[in-house]
Amino acid sequence: MKTLLSLKSILPLALLFCATSISANKIISVADFGLKPDSRVNAVPFVQKAIRACKENPGSTLVFPQGRYDFWAQHAVEKEYHETNTYDVNPKILAVLLDEVNDLTIDGDGSEFIMHGRMQPFTLDHCQNITLKNFTVDWDIPLTAQGTVVESTPDFMEIEIDTCQYPYIIENKRLTFVGEGWKSSVWSIMQFDPETHFVLPNTGDNLGWRGYDAMKVSRGRVRLSDPNREANKFYPAAGTILVLRHSTRDHAGIFIFHSTNTKMENLKLFHTCGLGILSQYSKDISFNDVHIIPNTSKGRVLSGHDDGFHFMGCSGLLKIENCSWAGLMDDPINIHGTCSRIMEVLSPTRIKCKFMQDMSEGMEWGRPNETIGFIEHNTMRTAATGKITKFEALNKAEFIIELSAPLPTEVGAGYVIENLTCTPDAEIRNCHFGSCRARGLLVSTPGKVVIEDNVFESSGSAILIAGDANAWYESGAVKDVLIRNNDFRYPCNSSLYQFCEAVISIDPEIPTPEQKYPYHRNIRIVDNTFHLFDYPILFARSVDGLTFSNNTLIRDTTYQPYHYRKEGITLEACKSVIISNNKIEGDVLGRTVKFENMKSSDIKISKNPFFQKIK
């Protein structure tokens, strides 16, 4: 009898467990809501219904049967977001919105998602445990254009443009591209090698093209000239592929906002309207086999409109593995926080602050119980720390912070604040940083950072460790960075952009660096291979604990030296520097170690007769 009773009591529990397990693994297909692949109908309303069903079934997987799906602005949710490093064009048009959705996998099964017009393909807002995998994102008419030089003379160049992918008009002598609900004129041009698809060396941002004349030659052929020679332009050789930059950065490709434990696998973003994948105030993010690259099947060298992966104010672990970037119009990875300036001390525990960059305005800078640092902006010294009890927005640019304890007496108006809670660790492995408009990897976080087993072919500096409270206001003094077993190839640092002082550039913006107040700490550059056509290998300012050891330096002759720096290693206001046991192959040019605002004894060179100190 006891056995029978226990079975009766156990059976409902077992059935409940099975029901829960089935619910947690429920497969929901967009086809269940009437959406068929390759139909060219607007997928937006169908996907919205499918997401509502997924929200009611946490743990489910939303599947797209393989094919093409088109997304238009009609029926899309419009919502205001203040996205960092993005112009404040609101409301954002959201093709797929996950709003407070938890425990969901979206599996594209190899499908292609085609966007139309200015929109944000995916938005994750206050979500947990979301996985996106197995799909591509692209536009038939991208928000950047491309052409090929077919004739070049001292007075003009003629370019050929695919009018199906990049429809255009000439308006008031301006080459103006038109799309689905938008038009915008060319304001910058980038040059790419037609064979390698690298940014051509020493071109960088040389072609500004804010003033020029355009005229029609024939269908798909345009002549560009600069009759006043105001920009001192030179015309690229015939065959050069040009990326014709127009429009503005106004929507991310994927926006991860106040979300936790986000995973992305086997994705290709062939284009975006702004930053590629933007993560803002989010925690624990992993990308595996995610690529922001040109759609070569469409003959493109262009990919994203701006940065590839951009992380602002994140925390936990950022894990990036087996990813690649190429043809971007800005940096493949940028990890940072945002500094703001104290404008007025309202009371011992209340300060009025301001976003100093217009592309930061409107953000919720901090939350209760988060720790902040107070930075003296001339030396970038953190004078003290405090804790937030309340954040109050006054307008898009200004806000008030209430503190749990009175300000230190030395902290006042003009100081800068940094959020020290929203700072992640980062692991970046087995990735390919292809040739993009600017640098490769930008990292500014005090968390533990490991950069290993990557290939760098960036147009500018391969790695930039910056941080500043005077210009871009991107915060984050590093404390623990390991750069190991990477391959720095040509064309690293073959064009000059901001902060490109060497292949690895540690270049915080400090107006008056003082050695006794080092900004960065504990950076180890070991066991890497550098293929060097020019002099500058490493530039470092304001670092305590810098190691450059066991690296292999190989002379490359793909391009001629051009950089204004003629030293291999340049050090400014650093201490505890170790340069040891580096292997030299060929006639490597950068043989000297130049130092300023520091003593020769701050640099220990061993097993390296190649390097010689100069002051």
PyMOL commands that set and color helices and strands:
alter all, ss='L'
color gray80, all
select helices_A, chain A and resi 2-24+30-33+44-55+296-298+358-360+600-602
alter helices_A, ss='H'
color red, helices_A
select strands_A, chain A and resi 27-29+61-63+68-71+77-79+92-99+102-115+120-125+128-139+145-152+156-160+168-171+174-179+182-185+188-192+213-218+221-225+241-245+254-257+260-269+277-280+283-292+309-312+315-321+324-325+333-338+340-347+350-354+371-376+381-393+398-403+416-419+425-429+432-433+441-443+448-452+455-456+463-465+474-475+480-484+487-488+504-506+520-526+529-532+538-541+543-549+552-555+569-572+575-580+583-585+592-596+603-606+612-614
alter strands_A, ss='S'
color yellow, strands_A
deselect
rebuild
show_as cartoon
